Amino acid sequence: MARDGPDTATSDFFLCIGDQPELDFGGKRNPDGQGFAAFGRVTKGLDIARKIQHAPADGQKLTPPVRIVRIERLPAH
């Protein structure tokens, strides 16, 4: 879950492909060392996630934007 500081996460999310230790608790991404909330996993469509990862971007904005058509919450196992 994306955030700017403690208790600022709202509705933005991102996918990490591969290990991202700088985003973990104690990581160096944020000065407070709190890391990011991590939840979920890609169960289908990793090929699509990789295409998005390699899509053209202007800074952190994908150009053109990627439209999310469907997202599904599955029950925990």
C-alpha positions as CSV (number, residue, x, y, z in Angstrom):
1,M,0.0,0.0,0.0
2,A,1.5,3.3,-1.1
3,R,2.1,5.9,1.6
4,D,3.9,9.2,2.1
5,G,4.4,9.0,5.9
6,P,2.9,7.0,8.8
7,D,-0.9,6.6,8.6
8,T,-1.1,8.2,5.1
9,A,-2.0,5.2,3.0
10,T,-5.3,5.6,1.3
11,S,-6.2,3.9,-2.0
12,D,-3.0,3.6,-4.0
13,F,-1.3,0.3,-4.5
14,F,1.6,-1.1,-6.4
15,L,3.0,-4.4,-7.4
16,C,6.5,-5.5,-6.6
17,I,8.2,-7.9,-8.9
18,G,11.0,-9.6,-7.1
19,D,12.5,-8.8,-3.7
20,Q,12.3,-5.2,-2.6
21,P,14.2,-5.1,0.8
22,E,14.3,-1.3,0.9
23,L,10.5,-1.4,1.2
24,D,10.5,-3.7,4.3
25,F,10.4,-2.7,7.9
26,G,13.8,-1.2,8.7
27,G,14.4,-0.6,4.9
28,K,15.9,2.7,3.8
29,R,13.1,3.8,1.4
30,N,11.5,6.0,4.1
31,P,13.3,7.9,6.9
32,D,10.9,6.4,9.5
33,G,12.0,2.9,8.6
34,Q,8.4,1.6,8.8
35,G,8.3,0.1,5.4
36,F,5.1,-0.5,3.5
37,A,2.0,-2.6,4.1
38,A,2.2,-5.8,1.9
39,F,-0.7,-8.0,1.2
40,G,-1.9,-10.2,-1.6
41,R,-0.2,-11.9,-4.5
42,V,-0.6,-12.3,-8.2
43,T,-2.5,-15.5,-8.8
44,K,-3.1,-15.0,-12.5
45,G,-1.8,-12.6,-15.1
46,L,1.8,-12.2,-14.1
47,D,2.6,-11.9,-17.8
48,I,0.3,-8.8,-17.8
49,A,2.1,-7.4,-14.7
50,R,5.4,-7.8,-16.5
51,K,4.1,-6.0,-19.6
52,I,2.9,-3.1,-17.4
53,Q,6.4,-3.1,-15.7
54,H,8.0,-2.6,-19.1
55,A,5.4,-0.1,-20.4
56,P,6.5,3.5,-21.3
57,A,6.4,6.0,-18.4
58,D,6.8,9.6,-17.7
59,G,8.3,9.5,-14.2
60,Q,5.9,7.3,-12.2
61,K,3.0,7.9,-14.6
62,L,2.4,5.2,-17.3
63,T,1.9,6.6,-20.8
64,P,-0.7,5.7,-21.8
65,P,-2.4,4.9,-18.5
66,V,-3.4,1.2,-17.9
67,R,-7.1,0.8,-17.3
68,I,-8.0,-1.7,-14.6
69,V,-11.0,-3.7,-16.0
70,R,-11.4,-6.1,-13.2
71,I,-9.9,-6.8,-9.8
72,E,-11.0,-9.6,-7.5
73,R,-10.6,-10.2,-3.8
74,L,-10.2,-13.9,-3.1
75,P,-10.9,-15.5,0.3
76,A,-7.9,-16.2,2.5
77,H,-6.7,-19.8,2.6
